Each structure stands twice: as structure tokens, then as C-alpha cells.
Amino acid sequence: MPQNLGQPYSMLILRKQQRLTPYLIVMGTNRLKLWWLVLVVPFLIGCPFGEERCPFNDWERVTTIEDLITLFAMEDTFNLGEVVTFELTIPDSVFIYDTIVFLYSETGDHSPKLITDNRLFLNNSLGFEHGYQGDRDNWFHLEFLPEKKKYNLRIMVELSKLGNFELANASSRVIFKGRDKCNWYEIRTNIKEFSGRGHWITYTVVP
């Protein structure tokens, strides 16, 4: 029977087990931590292989429809306090990338966002018949009118400041956003009265 300095073999086995126990505990703890990392990390970073992409190209959700914005009584010269009406109307059904899309049914968006030039609205008094002001000076939200099956934004702009002004016919963008990250559409348009008048229109407000 093996001996070590006269110690019984059973005592040697016990001492070896005592020396191995801390090592086994550490190994078990490390494996437990590893399993927690495997389970938790995907939730922290979203997707372990990078950001999830929408299953289409952006241009498949964007279209241009000209002359959707109208400015009523847009003249070269106004008297102080006169009112200009800014109106944008979008039908519920439009063609986007050769496909007819029913915007409300597709997105459920009651109030899509318009991003446009803000020069007409700054320092003037605004009244809303349909829609409302967004978080910034050039952000507005349209209102869905189910009985007419269209979206509408109608703003009465009371000219409250004297001087010479200019308004850009830059592309205005309307963004429809559903609950899903990939459920969105964008319509780009311009002001009808600017057709044939170039990129800028100027006007004067007098006493």
C-alpha cells in the first residue's frame, strides 16, 4: 500500500480532495459566468452580428409628387396683418415604386410629419384648421381625415412683420412612420405656386 512518510493512503486521498475543491468551485463559477454572458450579451447589443437592416432599399419607400402644397393669395406685396393660407393635401392611396400604397392601412399613422422651409412661419401668427405644429419651427403634422380618405394640413399665416422676405421652394418631405422600424414611407413635394418661378420667391409686407 502506498505511503508518504508513514501517512495512511486514505489520508493522502482526503488531502488531495481538499486541495482540488477550491479549484473545482472556481471552474464552476467561471462556467456559470460564461453562460450568463452568452444569454445576456445578445439582449444588450441587439443583434450579435450588427444592426438589423430593413429588407428593402430606401428608394423603394420614397416617391415625389409635385405641387401638393398650395399657398392661397400668394402675392408680391401684402399689407401687414393679411393672411396667407398654407395647405398640403395627400390622398390616402399613392403610387410608390410602381406599387399602390394605402398609407393609413399600411402605417396606421394618424399624423405624419412634414419637414419644410420655415421662412413663411417665423415671426408670424399661425392658426391651424387641420394638423398642428411639430417640435421645431419647420416641422408640422398632418391630420388624417378618414371620411375624405386623405391627409391634410391647413395653416393660416397672419403676416405680422414688415419687410422684404424670400421663401425657398426646397423639397418638402412628408414622413409616414408605423410602429415597426421598417414600416415607413416618404413623399417629397413642392409648392404649386412656385412652378415656373425658380427656386426662390420674394414678397414684401408693407404697413
N, C-alpha and C positions, 0 to 999 in steps of 0.2 A: 504494500500500500504506500503511495507517495506521501512523503512527509517533508516539512520545511522547518528545520530547527526544532524538531520534536513536536510540532503542532499537528493536531489531527487533520486529516484530509477534509472533513466536514467543515472545520473552522475556516480553511482556505477558501472553500466554495462560498461560504457566507460572506467573507470579506470581499471577494470578487463581486458578488452581487451588490454589496453595499457601495462599492466603487462605481459600478455600472448604473445604479439607479438615477443619480443626478443627470447623467448623460442621456438616458432614455427620456427623462422628463423634458430636457431641453429640446431633444429631437421632436417629441410630440408637440411641444408648444410651437416650434418653428413650422411644423406641418399645418397646424391649426391656423397660424397667421397667414400662411400661403393660400389656404383655401378661402379665407376671408378676403384676401386681395383679389383672387380670381372672381369671387362673387360680386364684390363692391365696385371695383375699378370700372367695369363697363357702364355702370349707372352714373359714375362721376364724370366720365368723359363723353357720354352719349353713345358714340359708336366707336368700337376699338379700332376700326380701320379708316377713321377720318369722318368728316362731316357728311351726313346723308345728303344726297343730291336728288332733286326732283326729276322724275322720269320723262323730261321733255326739255327742249331748248327754249330759252326765254322768248325768242322771237315768235314762237308758236302761240304765245299768250298776249301778244301786243298787236294792235291794229291802229291805223289812222283813219279817222272820219272827219272830213273837212267841214268847216262852217257850222259847228254845233252851238257856238256861243254867239249870242246876239246882244248888241248894245242899242237900246231904243233911244231915239232922239240924240244920236251922236252927231254933234256939230263941231264947227271950228271954233265958235265963240259961244260962251254961256254967261248968263248973269249969275251972280252969287246967290246961292240958295236953290238953283234949279236942280232937277232930279234926273239922273241917268239910270236906266234900268238895265242891269246885267243879268242875262238869263242863259242858262245852259240846260238843254233837254237831251236825254239819251233814251232811246227806246229799249225796252227790256230784251228784245231779241236783236242781235247784231251778228255780222259775219266776222269771224276772227280766224285767220289762217284757213280760208276756204271752208269753214265749218260754221253753221249757225249755232250760236250760243244764247241760251236764255239765262241772262246774268243773275237774276234773282234766284231762279231754281238751282243754278249751279253753285252759287256762293252763299246765298242767304243773307247777303249784305244789304241792310236797310239804308245805309248812309255812306256810300263810297266817298273817297277823298279826292278833291280837286286841288292840284298844285298849279298855280298860275302867277302871272305878273301882278304885283301888289300896288302898282303906282296909282291906279284909279281909286284904291280904297284908303290909302294913307291920308290921315288928317281930314277925312270926310266922315259924315254921319251915315251909318248903314242901317237899313231896315230889311228884315227878311220875311218874305211871304212863304217860301219853301226853302228848307235847308238851314244851315247855321254856320257860324264862324268856327274854324278849327283852332289848333293850338298856336299857330303862327299867323302873321299878317297875310300871307299868301296861301293859306290852307283854308278850304271850305268843304263842307259836307253836303252832298245832295240828299234829297229825300225821295224814297220810293213811293210812288202813287199807284197802289195796286189796281184801283178801278180804271186807271188810264193806261196801265201796263207800261210805265215809263218812270225814269228818274228825272227830277227837276231841281234846279237851284235858281231862285229868283231873288235878286238883291236890288233894293232901291238905294242908290247912292246920291245923297244930297251934297252938292259941291259947296264946301264950307271954307275954301281958302282961295284968295286971289292970286293970280299969276299965270305964267305960261307953263304948260305941262306936256309931257310926252308919255305915250303908252306903247309898250312893246307888243308886237304880235308874235312873241315867242310861243313855242309849242306848249299848250296847256295839257296836263296829264290828269286823267281820272283813274284811280286805282280801286279795283274791286277786290276785296280780301275775304275769303271764307275762313272757317275755323282751322282747317288744315293748312300747314305751312306752304304746301304746293298748290293750294286752291286759290288762284288769283288770276286776274286779267287786268290789262291796262289799255285804255283808249286815249289816243292823242288827237287833239283838235286845235282849232284856231278861232279867232273872232271873225265872223262873217263880214262885218263892215270893213275889215282890213283888206279884203280880197282886191288885188289890183292897186293897192295904195302903198305897197312896200312894207318894210319891216317895222317902221315906226309911224305913229300918228300923233300929231301935235294939236293941242287945243288951248284956249285962253279963257280964264274966268275973270270977268270984269264986275265992278260994283253995279 
